[in-house]
Structure formats: structure tokens, C-alpha cells
Amino acid sequence: MTALRVDIRVPVGRPIPELVGFIRRVEAAGLNGVGIHDHHHSGRDAYIVLALAAAQTRRLSPYPATSNPLTRHPLVLAALANSLAELAPGRAMLTLGPGFLSVEAAGLRRARREALRTAISRIKALLGGEAVAFNGTPTRLRYPAGVRVPVLLLASGPKLIELAGEVADGVMMLVGLNPASVAAARAHLAAGARRAGRDPAELLEILIVPIGLGGREEVRRWPRGWFRPGQPWLAYPSRSNLHWLRLAGIDLPDDFEPERLSDAEADRICEALGLFGPPEYCAERLIWARAELGVRRVFLFPAHGAADAYDLPEAEVAAFEGVIGPRLGL
């Protein structure tokens, strides 16, 4: 059976030297990749962290999770991805999304689909050595790294997943771990790929998997909680979560009240969304996902709210090193 690759989200919540030291611990714990917050308002630049991490690790895949084409111009993103590829050839990749907190902090609205389509196409062309015109000015990267850098689209809704199939090298998708939801998401990815005359099998698929460690009563607080005032945790980062839950047979109204979810409803939501429970249970869920859903790569997304969004995933990395990784054979 093909080994499962496991990456994890690491926010820029500590001084950069500490972050790089933590990322080295992530590699030592057996994880395969790290996705770093590209949040400019943190005061720390994700690509400086990624560059230092790339230089101080040997096998870890470093990438932004995620960048957007509004606060970073596509030419700048291409140069950054190219630079990472020089530092970590064969390990680096670029992930792009509409933006959430980063664009909000800049007083902007999320990037529209056509802006993402254009940005991805231009970045891929630049990384491939082609010339791209910006406002009528043809531009190419003078010193291309000479290695392939996959460009992935982060997607939480069906339309963005189809766009990933059309123009990106793959997708990071937040759709849960329910068989019906995953099958539907893959159908959207394949539809987009075929519309563009592409083979869906050639696309890289990474499932974003929320993880919350703890006993049953402790993890129920996540579906019952709020990311921040006015935004239920279940609607973070997108209300598309409710679409995938409905496909899993959990039909919550748009105006649902998180605090009113019953124990049974909270348990079903946790099961449909990802990994919620003790480390041993999380490991068994990943083993099941690999065997039954054909999952090959996951991005662990530690459950959090706005108040603790920048805490390092110390407990998750320890759980992976001590329990989850060994049970996966990693």
C-alpha cells in the first residue's frame, strides 16, 4: 500500500528563530511537510520562514498555506516559488487561495475565481520559463531554478475545486473525511480537469483534515463553538463546510445555532469533518482513509479559533511522533 504523506499547518506565531527550530522538530517527528501562514499582519514574512526552514531541513516539503494573488503580485509569487525551489529542489511547492485574514487585514475582498485563474496560469508559465505580459510588458524569470514547482489551488467549495482541475497542478481541499463528500469533491476536480482536456489522475490531491485532540466531551466544543463573533467555527474558513456536511447526511440550516447542537449531532459532525479524539483514534481514522478512500496526502489543520490561531501545534506534533506516525508506519 502506498505510504500516506502527512503535512501540518504551522502559524507564524513565534519569533522566526523559534519557528525554524520548531519546523526542524516537525521533520524529526516524521511529518512530511509544513504549510506556513502567509499572514502579513503578523509582522513576520512567511517566505523568510520557509527559506530558513528549507535550508535547515533535508526532506520536509515547505510551502505557504496559503498565499493569495492580491497582497502578493503573481510575478512576486513566481519569484518566491522559484527561490524556494533553489533552496529545496524537489520539495518546494506553491499554494494559492482567495485569501482570508491576510486580505481582510489589507482592507481587500477575497480574490475572485477569474483572478485566481489568471494568477495561476501566469505563475505556472513563469516557472516553466515562459514570458508573461503584465500590462503589456513581457516578463520572464531571468534565472529559473530548472526544477518543477507544483502550483496548487486551495479550495473549499465545488467551483474552486473545478477551477483547480482546470488550471492548477493540484488541489488542497477542505471537504471533510466522509466518503460521500470526498467522492463528490473528486468528481468536481475531475470535471474541471476534463473540461480543460487534462487527465485528473495527474493532479496532486491534498485533503485538508481538521484535527482536534482530546476526549469526546472536549472535542465536541469545536462544532459547538465560534471562530470569532458572528462566525461559527463550522463556517471557518468558508460556509462551504455546510455543503460537504449535507452530502454526509448532516443537514444544518444556514442560520444554525452552534451551542444548540446535541451530543449526537456534534459527534457526527466531528466524524464527518476529520480527526477528533485521542491520538490513537486519529491514527485509526487516517489508516481507514488511506485504505477506504484512497487518500495519499493530508494536511493536518489543528482546530482553533481566532484567539489561539497563532499557537504552535505542539500537542499535534507530539501526538504524531508518539502515536500517529508509528501506527501509520512512518
C-alpha positions in Angstrom: 0.0 0.0 0.0 1.2 3.5 -0.9 2.5 5.4 2.1 0.4 8.2 3.4 2.1 11.7 3.4 1.2 13.9 6.3 1.8 17.7 6.4 0.8 20.1 9.2 -0.1 23.8 9.5 2.4 25.9 11.3 1.4 29.6 12.0 3.8 32.5 12.3 3.1 33.0 16.0 6.6 32.9 17.5 9.8 34.7 16.7 11.3 33.4 13.4 14.3 31.5 15.0 11.9 29.7 17.3 9.6 28.9 14.3 12.5 27.4 12.3 13.6 25.3 15.3 10.0 24.1 15.7 9.9 23.1 12.0 13.1 21.1 12.5 11.2 19.2 15.3 8.3 18.7 12.9 10.7 16.9 10.5 12.3 14.9 13.3 8.8 13.8 14.4 8.3 12.2 11.0 5.9 14.5 9.3 6.4 15.2 5.6 5.6 18.9 5.1 4.8 22.2 6.7 2.4 24.8 5.4 3.2 28.3 6.8 0.7 31.1 7.3 1.2 33.8 4.8 -0.2 36.5 7.1 1.5 39.8 6.6 -0.3 41.4 9.6 1.6 39.0 11.9 4.7 41.1 11.2 6.6 38.0 10.1 7.0 37.1 6.5 6.1 33.5 5.7 8.7 33.2 2.9 11.6 34.2 5.1 10.5 31.4 7.5 10.1 29.0 4.6 13.6 29.9 3.2 15.3 29.3 6.5 13.3 26.1 7.1 14.2 24.8 3.6 17.9 25.4 4.3 17.8 23.7 7.7 15.8 20.6 6.7 16.5 17.7 4.4 13.3 16.0 3.4 10.4 18.2 4.6 8.2 19.9 2.0 8.0 23.7 2.8 5.2 25.8 1.3 2.9 28.7 2.1 -0.6 27.8 3.4 -1.6 29.8 1.6 -0.6 32.8 -0.4 -3.0 35.0 -2.5 -2.7 37.0 -5.7 -3.9 40.2 -4.2 -1.4 41.1 -1.5 1.4 39.4 -3.5 1.6 40.0 -7.2 1.8 36.9 -9.4 5.3 37.9 -10.6 6.4 38.2 -7.0 4.9 34.8 -6.2 6.6 33.2 -9.1 10.0 34.6 -7.9 9.4 33.4 -4.4 8.4 29.9 -5.5 11.4 29.8 -7.8 13.7 30.9 -4.9 12.3 28.2 -2.6 12.9 25.6 -5.4 16.6 26.6 -5.4 16.8 26.1 -1.7 14.8 22.9 -1.6 14.8 21.3 -5.1 12.0 18.7 -5.5 10.5 19.7 -2.1 9.0 23.1 -2.6 5.6 24.0 -3.9 3.3 27.0 -4.1 -0.3 27.0 -2.8 -2.7 29.8 -3.8 -6.1 30.7 -2.4 -8.7 33.6 -2.4 -7.2 34.9 0.8 -9.0 35.3 4.1 -7.4 37.0 7.1 -4.4 38.3 5.0 -6.6 40.2 2.5 -9.0 41.2 5.2 -6.2 42.9 7.1 -5.3 44.8 3.9 -8.8 46.1 3.5 -9.4 43.9 0.5 -12.1 41.4 -0.5 -11.2 37.8 -1.4 -9.8 37.1 -4.9 -12.5 36.1 -7.4 -12.2 32.9 -9.4 -11.1 34.6 -12.6 -8.3 36.5 -10.7 -7.1 33.1 -9.4 -7.4 31.5 -12.8 -5.2 34.3 -14.3 -2.7 34.3 -11.5 -2.2 30.5 -11.5 -1.8 30.4 -15.3 0.8 33.3 -15.2 2.7 31.8 -12.3 2.9 28.4 -13.9 4.1 29.9 -17.2 6.8 32.0 -15.5 8.0 28.9 -13.5 8.1 27.0 -16.8 10.5 29.5 -18.4 7.9 31.3 -20.5 7.4 35.0 -21.0 4.2 36.5 -19.5 2.8 40.0 -20.3 1.9 42.3 -17.4 0.1 45.4 -18.5 1.6 44.9 -22.0 5.1 44.3 -20.7 6.5 40.9 -21.4 8.4 39.4 -18.5 10.2 36.2 -17.7 12.3 34.9 -14.8 15.9 35.5 -15.7 17.3 32.8 -13.5 14.8 29.9 -13.4 15.6 27.2 -10.9 15.2 24.5 -13.5 13.1 22.2 -11.3 9.3 21.7 -11.3 7.4 23.6 -8.7 3.8 22.5 -8.4 1.2 25.2 -8.1 -1.8 24.2 -6.1 -5.1 25.9 -5.5 -6.7 25.9 -2.1 -10.4 25.2 -2.4 -13.3 24.7 -0.1 -16.2 24.9 -2.5 -17.2 23.0 -5.6 -16.5 25.8 -8.1 -13.0 26.4 -6.8 -12.3 22.7 -6.8 -13.3 22.6 -10.5 -11.0 25.5 -11.2 -8.1 23.6 -9.6 -8.9 20.8 -12.0 -8.8 23.2 -15.0 -5.6 25.2 -14.3 -3.6 24.1 -11.3 -1.2 21.3 -10.7 -3.4 20.0 -7.9 -5.7 21.0 -5.1 -5.7 21.4 -1.3 -9.3 20.9 -0.5 -11.3 21.2 2.7 -14.2 18.8 2.3 -14.1 16.5 5.3 -13.4 12.8 5.5 -16.8 11.4 4.7 -16.9 9.0 1.7 -19.8 10.8 0.0 -18.2 14.3 0.5 -14.8 13.1 -0.8 -16.3 11.3 -3.8 -18.3 14.4 -4.7 -15.2 16.7 -4.4 -13.2 14.4 -6.6 -15.9 14.4 -9.2 -15.7 18.2 -9.3 -12.0 18.1 -9.6 -12.2 15.6 -12.5 -15.0 17.6 -14.2 -12.7 20.7 -14.2 -9.7 18.7 -15.5 -11.7 17.1 -18.3 -13.2 20.4 -19.3 -9.6 21.6 -19.9 -8.6 18.4 -21.7 -6.5 17.2 -18.7 -6.1 13.9 -17.0 -7.4 14.1 -13.5 -5.0 11.3 -12.4 -2.1 13.6 -13.0 -3.3 16.1 -10.4 -1.9 16.2 -6.9 -4.6 15.9 -4.2 -4.1 17.0 -0.6 -7.0 16.7 1.8 -7.1 19.4 4.5 -8.1 17.5 7.6 -9.1 19.3 10.8 -7.7 17.7 13.9 -8.8 18.2 17.5 -7.2 16.1 20.2 -9.0 15.1 23.4 -11.8 13.1 24.9 -15.3 13.0 23.4 -16.7 15.9 25.5 -13.6 18.0 24.9 -13.7 17.8 21.1 -17.5 18.4 20.9 -16.7 22.1 21.8 -15.4 22.7 18.2 -18.6 22.2 16.2 -20.4 24.0 19.1 -18.1 27.0 19.1 -17.3 30.2 17.3 -14.2 31.1 15.3 -14.9 34.7 16.2 -18.0 36.7 17.0 -20.6 36.3 14.2 -18.7 33.4 12.5 -19.4 29.9 13.7 -16.4 27.6 13.8 -18.2 25.3 11.3 -18.2 28.2 8.8 -14.5 28.8 9.0 -12.8 29.5 6.7 -15.9 29.1 4.4 -19.5 28.2 4.7 -18.8 25.5 2.1 -18.2 23.3 5.1 -22.0 23.1 5.5 -22.3 21.9 1.8 -20.0 18.9 2.5 -21.7 18.1 5.8 -25.0 18.0 3.9 -23.6 15.5 1.5 -22.5 13.5 4.5 -26.1 13.5 5.7 -25.8 16.3 8.2 -28.3 19.0 7.1 -27.7 22.1 9.2 -29.6 25.2 8.2 -27.6 28.3 7.2 -28.6 30.0 10.4 -27.9 27.1 12.8 -27.0 27.9 16.4 -23.8 26.0 17.3 -24.5 25.9 21.0 -27.7 24.0 20.4 -26.1 21.0 18.7 -26.8 17.8 20.5 -24.1 15.4 21.6 -25.1 13.1 18.8 -25.0 15.9 16.2 -21.6 17.1 17.4 -20.2 13.6 17.3 -21.5 13.1 13.7 -20.0 16.4 12.6 -16.6 15.6 14.1 -16.6 12.2 12.4 -17.6 13.8 9.0 -15.0 16.6 9.2 -11.8 15.0 10.2 -9.8 13.7 13.2 -11.4 14.5 16.6 -10.4 12.3 19.6 -7.4 10.8 21.3 -4.2 10.2 19.1 -5.0 6.5 18.8 -8.4 7.2 17.3 -6.9 9.8 14.9 -4.4 7.3 13.7 -7.0 4.7 13.1 -9.1 7.2 11.1 -6.1 8.0 8.9 -5.4 4.3 8.3 -9.1 3.9 7.3 -8.9 7.0 5.0 -5.8 5.6 3.2 -7.4 2.1 2.8 -11.0 3.0 2.1 -10.9 6.5 0.5 -7.5 6.1 -1.3 -6.2 9.2 0.5 -2.5 9.7 -0.2 -1.7 13.0 1.3 -3.3 15.1 4.1 -2.7 18.5 5.6 -3.4 18.5 9.3 -5.3 21.6 10.2 -5.3 21.9 14.0 -8.7 23.1 15.3 -8.5 26.7 16.6 -10.4 29.9 16.9 -9.3 33.5 16.2 -7.9 33.9 19.8 -5.5 30.9 19.5 -4.9 30.9 15.7 -1.2 31.5 16.1 -0.4 28.9 18.7 2.1 26.3 17.6 0.7 22.8 17.1 2.9 21.4 19.9 0.3 18.7 21.0 -0.4 17.6 17.5 3.3 17.1 16.6 3.9 15.2 19.9 0.9 13.0 19.1 2.1 12.3 15.6 5.6 11.5 16.9 4.5 9.3 19.7 1.4 7.6 18.3 0.0 8.6 14.9 3.2 8.3 12.9 4.3 4.9 14.3 0.8 3.5 13.7 0.9 4.7 10.1 4.3 3.1 9.7 6.0 6.5 9.2 
